[in-house]
Amino acid sequence: MANTALQNLTNLVNDLQVRVAGFASFGDPLFGSINYWGGFEDLALSLQTHTGVPVILPRIGPLSTNWERACELYCQLVNIQSTGTGYDTRATSPATPIRVDYGQHIALPTMTPHHTKQAVVLGALPANWRWSANHPVHMICHSQGGNTVRLLIELLSGNYASLNPTYFNGNRQNFIRSVVTLGTFYCGTTITDVIFNDILRNVQVGELIPKLVVSASLNPGRFVDLQLDHWGFRPLPGPIQETFLQMYNRLRFDIRNWWMGNNNAVQDNGRAGVSRLNERFSPGVSAATYYFTMSFDATRPLPQRYVSGKDLQSFPVHPVVSGGGWLFPGPFNISANFAATAINITRGIPGTPSDVDYARWAVGLFNDHLRILGYQVRVPEPGGRIPRSDMLPTLSIFSVGMSGMSRSLNLPEENDGVVDTSSMRAPENAPVQNINIFNSNSIPANRGVYWDLGLTEGVDHADQIGVFTGANTYTNVVLPIYERLGDLLSAL
């Protein structure tokens, strides 16, 4: 389609676009300048400007389960009214709290008030707009946001009204016209295994987490709001502010139990957590909804590098063996070159260990020495793929470990530094089709199927939302992705 035709169509469309953030979403701009969508850029505003359609930015819990996030998302959307009430703007500070009903699926402290925040709306709402079948929304989801919306759609079927009759009584799946997911782990992610079963295997995380949660929840003017007040993780009300130690001593066991249980996003996002979601709710597809998925890979194969005489030139040997350099590496590196040639010849013999085997052995040996020396952290075992050189450095160590973990589990090793690429295409046993056979002559016939938009290489998990992304990648890859998505959704 020509861009002019799409833009003309866009001007006639009032279906709002909702950006559903993933794990560790920080809601309002971090430090006042780092947006979840766009980092130092404003990706949400760019999309709103490009399509001319209002964009809704929900503020849902960064460490909460998909159930809690689905309840918060529903609450924030039904609260919005075109009269200018029920939502915040970027200028609203602090965020406006609203009551939320979490239902009976999770056991929350009964005496704790349950609040979420009003969503932020960019752009002017159409007249008489209220979220409904007549005014459905498009969901653009990153990471955990895809599973949150997947659960929300299932809850809107009315099949689980007993768990929250206030919100999910009756079939309202036609409130959501489309869902687009970027980097969503439909089958879970191995990063949780890498972090907690490998890197931090020997670390008493259950003692550290209460301190971090109390630190983030102590000050009313939080620069990062974990939105866990409904668990009671907040200072006691009163004229005298609790100190850190007072709040920590009061809550440390409650926080530790919360962390060690299944009612947090870390447990919800792993392979076991997504399996629990599937077993408990069996989220299917809605016949009223279009589904699109995008997959990403920011790794490359571990290169097979042959040993050279120069590599061995500095290899430490006993002075008797080296003969002052005359025996090894020898004049003109002749002994080192001969040794390198011999090593390289053996690599062609069937059954010879691979470079990955040697790397995993070396890391295992190193970890054994770390343990003996009393260090608690471990280096993750590598696999057959390594992160691209332009991957966000923070994600690179996880990417290496995810490749190794996937290798141990006999799973594909490609990943984006947080999510396994093989997990992004669609949920297990869901109907999925390649976008190349999308029926453009009968658009409604494409509902109720996951349409695979394909694989984008060289884009890591943070790049997908433009966070700490290089200017070239942001301009030539990230921004065009969202602009094309905006065009696609406007045409549905």
C-alpha positions in Angstrom: 0.0 0.0 0.0 1.1 3.5 -0.7 1.9 5.6 2.4 -0.5 8.3 1.2 -3.4 5.9 1.2 -2.5 4.6 4.6 -2.3 8.1 6.0 -5.7 8.9 4.6 -7.1 5.8 6.1 -5.4 6.6 9.4 -7.3 9.9 9.5 -10.6 8.0 9.5 -9.6 5.5 12.2 -10.3 6.1 15.9 -9.0 2.8 17.4 -6.5 3.8 20.0 -3.1 2.1 20.4 -2.1 0.9 23.8 1.6 0.3 24.6 1.9 -2.5 27.1 5.4 -2.6 28.7 7.3 -5.7 29.9 9.1 -6.8 32.9 10.8 -4.1 35.0 8.9 -1.4 33.2 9.4 1.8 35.1 6.2 3.6 34.2 7.1 7.3 34.3 10.4 8.3 32.7 13.3 7.1 34.8 15.2 10.1 36.3 12.7 12.2 34.4 14.4 11.6 31.0 14.6 7.9 30.2 11.4 6.6 28.6 10.5 2.9 28.6 9.5 3.4 25.0 12.4 5.1 23.3 15.0 5.7 26.1 16.2 9.3 25.6 13.8 9.5 22.6 10.0 9.4 22.8 9.0 6.5 20.8 5.3 6.6 21.9 5.0 10.2 21.0 6.6 9.5 17.6 4.0 6.8 16.9 1.2 9.1 18.0 2.4 11.8 15.7 3.0 9.4 12.8 -0.5 7.8 12.9 -2.5 10.7 14.3 -4.2 8.3 16.7 -4.1 8.7 20.5 -1.7 6.4 22.3 -2.4 5.0 25.8 0.6 4.3 28.1 -0.6 2.1 31.0 1.3 2.1 34.3 1.4 -1.5 35.4 3.6 -3.3 38.0 7.2 -3.8 36.9 7.6 -6.9 39.1 4.0 -8.1 39.2 2.5 -11.3 37.9 0.6 -11.4 34.7 -2.6 -11.7 36.7 -2.0 -8.5 38.6 -0.9 -6.7 35.5 -4.0 -7.8 33.6 -6.2 -6.5 36.4 -4.3 -3.2 36.4 -4.5 -2.9 32.7 -8.2 -3.5 32.6 -8.8 -1.1 35.4 -6.8 1.7 33.8 -8.5 1.3 30.4 -12.1 1.2 31.6 -11.3 4.3 33.7 -10.5 6.5 30.7 -13.3 8.8 29.5 -13.2 11.2 26.6 -14.4 14.0 28.8 -10.8 14.4 30.0 -11.2 12.4 33.2 -9.8 9.0 34.2 -6.4 9.5 32.7 -3.2 11.5 33.2 -1.1 13.4 30.7 2.7 13.6 30.6 2.4 16.8 32.7 0.5 15.1 35.5 2.6 14.8 38.6 2.4 12.8 40.8 0.4 10.1 39.0 -3.3 9.8 40.0 -4.1 6.7 42.0 -7.3 4.7 41.4 -8.7 1.7 43.2 -8.1 -1.7 41.5 -9.7 -5.1 42.2 -7.3 -8.0 42.0 -10.0 -10.6 42.5 -9.5 -13.9 44.2 -6.7 -15.6 42.2 -4.0 -14.4 44.5 -4.2 -14.1 48.3 -3.4 -10.4 49.2 -3.3 -8.8 52.6 -7.0 -7.9 53.3 -6.3 -4.7 55.2 -4.1 -3.2 52.5 -5.7 -0.7 50.1 -5.3 -1.8 46.5 -4.5 1.0 44.1 -3.0 1.3 40.6 -2.3 4.5 38.6 -4.2 6.2 35.9 -2.8 5.6 32.4 -1.2 8.4 30.4 -2.9 9.4 27.2 -1.0 11.1 24.3 -3.2 13.0 21.9 -6.8 14.0 22.0 -9.4 11.3 22.6 -12.3 11.1 20.1 -15.7 12.4 21.2 -17.6 10.0 23.4 -14.8 7.5 23.5 -15.0 4.7 26.1 -13.2 1.4 25.8 -15.8 -1.0 24.4 -16.7 -3.2 21.4 -17.5 0.0 19.5 -14.2 1.5 20.5 -11.7 -1.4 20.6 -8.0 -0.9 21.0 -4.8 -2.2 19.4 -2.2 -3.6 21.8 1.5 -3.2 21.1 3.3 -5.3 23.6 7.0 -5.7 24.5 8.3 -8.7 26.4 6.1 -9.7 29.3 3.5 -7.3 28.0 2.5 -9.9 25.4 1.7 -12.6 28.0 -0.1 -10.0 30.1 -2.4 -9.1 27.2 -2.7 -12.8 26.2 -4.0 -13.5 29.7 -6.3 -10.4 29.7 -7.9 -11.6 26.4 -8.6 -15.0 28.0 -10.1 -13.4 31.1 -12.3 -11.2 28.9 -13.9 -14.4 27.6 -15.8 -14.6 30.9 -14.6 -18.1 31.5 -12.9 -17.1 34.8 -15.5 -14.6 36.1 -15.5 -16.4 39.5 -11.9 -15.2 40.1 -12.9 -11.5 39.5 -16.6 -11.0 38.8 -16.1 -7.2 38.9 -13.9 -7.1 35.9 -14.3 -10.4 33.9 -18.0 -11.2 33.9 -19.2 -11.8 30.3 -17.4 -12.1 27.0 -15.8 -8.8 25.9 -12.9 -10.1 23.8 -14.0 -7.9 21.0 -12.7 -4.9 23.1 -9.3 -5.8 21.7 -9.0 -5.5 17.9 -5.3 -6.5 17.6 -2.2 -7.6 19.4 1.3 -7.1 18.3 4.1 -8.6 20.4 7.8 -7.8 20.2 10.2 -10.2 21.9 7.5 -11.9 24.0 8.5 -15.2 25.6 5.5 -17.3 24.8 7.3 -20.4 26.0 9.1 -18.7 28.9 12.7 -17.5 28.9 15.9 -19.3 30.0 17.3 -16.0 31.4 15.7 -16.8 34.8 17.5 -20.2 34.8 20.8 -18.5 33.9 20.5 -15.9 36.6 19.2 -17.9 39.5 20.3 -21.4 38.7 23.7 -20.5 37.3 25.2 -17.1 38.0 23.6 -16.6 41.4 23.3 -20.3 42.3 25.3 -19.9 45.5 24.0 -16.5 46.4 21.4 -16.0 49.1 19.2 -13.9 47.0 16.3 -14.3 49.5 18.3 -12.1 51.9 19.1 -9.4 49.4 15.7 -8.9 47.8 14.0 -7.6 51.0 16.6 -4.9 51.3 16.1 -3.8 47.6 12.4 -3.8 47.9 12.4 -1.8 51.1 14.9 0.7 49.6 12.7 1.2 46.6 9.4 1.5 48.6 10.6 3.6 51.6 10.4 7.1 50.2 7.0 8.3 49.1 8.6 10.2 46.2 10.0 7.0 44.6 12.2 7.4 41.5 11.3 3.8 40.7 7.9 2.7 41.9 7.6 -1.1 42.2 3.8 -0.8 42.7 3.8 -3.5 45.4 1.8 -1.5 48.0 -1.1 -4.0 47.7 1.2 -6.6 49.2 1.8 -4.3 52.2 5.3 -3.3 51.0 5.0 0.3 52.0 5.8 2.5 55.1 3.3 2.5 57.9 1.1 5.6 57.8 1.5 8.1 60.5 3.2 11.4 61.4 6.6 9.8 61.9 8.3 8.3 58.9 9.6 4.8 59.4 13.3 4.3 59.1 14.8 1.8 56.7 15.7 -0.6 59.5 12.2 -0.4 61.0 10.5 -1.1 57.7 13.0 -3.8 56.8 12.6 -5.6 60.1 8.9 -5.4 59.8 8.6 -6.7 56.2 11.7 -8.8 55.5 10.0 -12.2 56.0 6.9 -11.1 54.1 9.0 -9.9 51.2 11.1 -13.0 51.3 8.0 -15.2 51.2 6.7 -13.2 48.3 9.9 -13.6 46.4 10.3 -17.3 47.0 6.7 -18.0 46.0 5.1 -17.7 42.5 3.5 -14.3 42.9 6.2 -12.2 41.2 7.2 -11.5 37.7 10.5 -13.4 37.9 8.7 -16.6 38.7 5.9 -15.8 36.2 8.3 -15.2 33.3 10.5 -18.4 33.4 9.7 -21.5 31.5 7.9 -23.0 34.5 5.9 -19.8 35.1 4.6 -19.7 31.6 3.7 -23.4 31.8 1.7 -22.6 35.0 -0.1 -19.8 33.2 -1.0 -22.2 30.3 -2.1 -25.0 32.6 -4.3 -22.7 34.8 -5.9 -20.5 32.2 -5.3 -22.3 28.8 -5.2 -18.9 26.9 -6.5 -19.5 23.4 -7.0 -17.1 20.5 -9.9 -14.7 20.2 -11.9 -14.9 17.0 -12.4 -11.2 17.3 -8.7 -10.3 17.4 -5.7 -10.1 15.0 -2.4 -11.4 16.3 1.1 -10.4 15.0 4.4 -11.5 16.4 8.0 -10.2 15.8 11.1 -12.2 16.7 14.6 -11.0 17.2 18.1 -12.5 17.4 21.2 -10.6 18.5 23.7 -13.4 18.5 26.1 -15.0 16.0 27.8 -18.4 15.9 30.9 -18.9 18.0 33.6 -18.6 15.4 35.9 -21.6 14.9 39.4 -20.1 15.3 42.5 -22.1 14.5 45.5 -21.8 16.9 48.5 -20.0 15.5 52.1 -20.0 16.5 51.6 -16.4 17.7 48.9 -17.6 20.0 51.3 -20.1 21.6 54.3 -17.8 21.6 53.4 -16.4 25.1 52.2 -19.8 26.4 53.9 -20.2 29.9 56.4 -23.2 30.1 59.1 -24.2 32.5 62.5 -22.5 31.8 64.1 -25.9 31.2 61.5 -26.6 28.5 61.8 -23.2 26.9 65.6 -23.3 27.0 65.7 -19.6 27.2 63.4 -19.4 24.2 65.7 -21.5 21.9 63.6 -24.7 22.5 60.2 -23.0 22.8 58.9 -21.0 21.1 62.1 -21.5 19.2 63.9 -19.4 16.6 61.4 -17.6 14.4 58.6 -19.3 16.5 59.4 -22.6 14.8 58.4 -24.8 17.8 55.3 -22.8 18.5 54.3 -23.0 14.8 54.8 -26.8 14.8 52.7 -27.2 18.0 49.9 -25.0 16.5 49.9 -27.1 13.3 49.7 -30.3 15.3 46.8 -29.0 17.4 44.9 -27.9 14.3 45.4 -31.2 12.6 43.8 -33.1 15.5 40.7 -30.8 15.3 39.8 -32.6 12.0 39.7 -36.0 13.6 36.2 -37.2 14.1 35.1 -37.1 17.8 37.6 -34.4 18.7 36.0 -32.0 21.2 34.7 -28.7 19.7 35.7 -25.2 20.7 32.4 -25.0 22.6 33.4 -28.2 24.6 36.7 -26.6 25.5 35.0 -23.3 26.5 32.5 -25.0 28.7 35.3 -27.1 30.3 37.3 -23.9 31.0 34.4 -22.1 32.5 33.5 -25.1 34.7 37.0 -25.3 35.9 37.1 -21.5 36.6 33.8 -21.8 38.6 35.2 -24.6 40.7 38.1 -22.4 41.6 35.7 -19.5 42.4 33.8 -21.8 44.8 36.9 -23.1 46.5 38.1 -19.5 47.0 34.7 -18.6 48.6 33.2 -16.5 45.8 29.4 -17.0 45.5 28.8 -15.8 41.9 29.5 -18.0 38.9 30.4 -17.4 35.3 27.6 -18.8 33.1 28.5 -21.7 30.9 28.7 -20.7 27.2 27.0 -22.4 24.2 27.5 -22.3 20.5 26.4 -18.7 20.0 27.8 -15.5 21.3 26.3 -12.0 21.5 26.9 -9.6 18.6 29.5 -6.9 19.4 26.8 -4.2 19.4 24.6 -5.9 22.0 24.0 -3.9 25.1 26.9 -4.9 27.3 24.6 -5.6 30.3 22.7 -8.1 28.3 25.8 -9.8 26.8 26.6 -11.9 29.9 23.0 -13.2 30.0 23.1 -13.9 26.2 26.2 -16.1 26.7 24.5 -18.0 29.5 21.2 -18.4 27.7 23.0 -20.0 24.7 24.7 -22.4 27.1 21.5 -23.1 29.1 19.6 -23.8 25.8 22.4 -26.1 24.7 22.0 -28.1 27.9 18.3 -28.3 27.3 18.6 -29.2 23.6 16.8 -26.0 22.6 17.7 -23.5 19.9 20.4 -21.1 21.2 19.5 -17.8 19.4 18.4 -15.0 21.8 18.1 -11.3 22.1 19.9 -11.1 25.5 16.8 -11.6 27.5 14.4 -13.9 25.5 15.1 -17.0 23.5 14.2 -16.3 19.9 12.4 -19.7 19.5 10.0 -18.5 22.2 8.9 -15.4 20.4 7.0 -16.8 17.4 3.8 -17.9 19.1 2.4 -19.9 22.1 2.8 -23.6 22.0 0.0 -25.3 20.0 -1.4 -22.0 18.8 -2.4 -21.5 15.2 0.4 -19.7 13.5 1.0 -18.6 9.9 3.7 -16.8 7.9 2.7 -13.3 7.2 3.4 -13.9 3.5 0.0 -15.7 3.1 -1.9 -12.9 5.0 -5.2 -12.5 3.1 -5.2 -8.8 2.2 -8.4 -9.2 0.1 -10.4 -10.3 3.1 -8.9 -8.7 6.2 -11.4 -10.0 8.8 -10.6 -13.6 7.7 -7.2 -13.2 9.3 -8.4 -13.0 12.9 -7.8 -15.7 15.4 -4.4 -16.7 14.0 -0.9 -15.7 15.1 0.8 -14.0 12.1 4.5 -14.4 12.2 6.1 -11.1 10.9 9.5 -12.8 10.8 12.9 -12.5 12.3 14.9 -9.3 12.7 18.6 -9.9 13.3 21.0 -7.6 15.2 18.4 -6.1 17.5 18.6 -7.0 21.2 15.9 -6.8 23.8 16.6 -3.2 24.7 16.8 -2.1 21.1 13.3 -3.3 20.5 12.0 -0.4 22.6 14.8 2.0 21.6 16.5 2.0 25.1 20.3 2.8 24.9 20.1 2.1 21.2 22.7 3.6 18.8 21.4 6.5 16.7 21.8 4.5 13.4 19.8 1.5 14.7 17.1 3.7 16.2 16.7 5.8 13.0 17.0 3.0 10.5 15.5 0.0 12.3 13.5 0.7 15.5 11.6 3.8 14.4 10.6 2.3 11.0 9.3 -0.9 12.8 6.9 1.1 14.9 5.8 3.4 12.1 5.0 0.3 9.9 3.2 -1.3 12.8 1.1 1.9 13.1 0.3 1.8 9.5 -0.6 -1.9 9.7 -2.9 -1.5 12.7 -4.7 1.5 11.1 -5.5 -0.6 8.1 -7.2 -3.4 10.0 
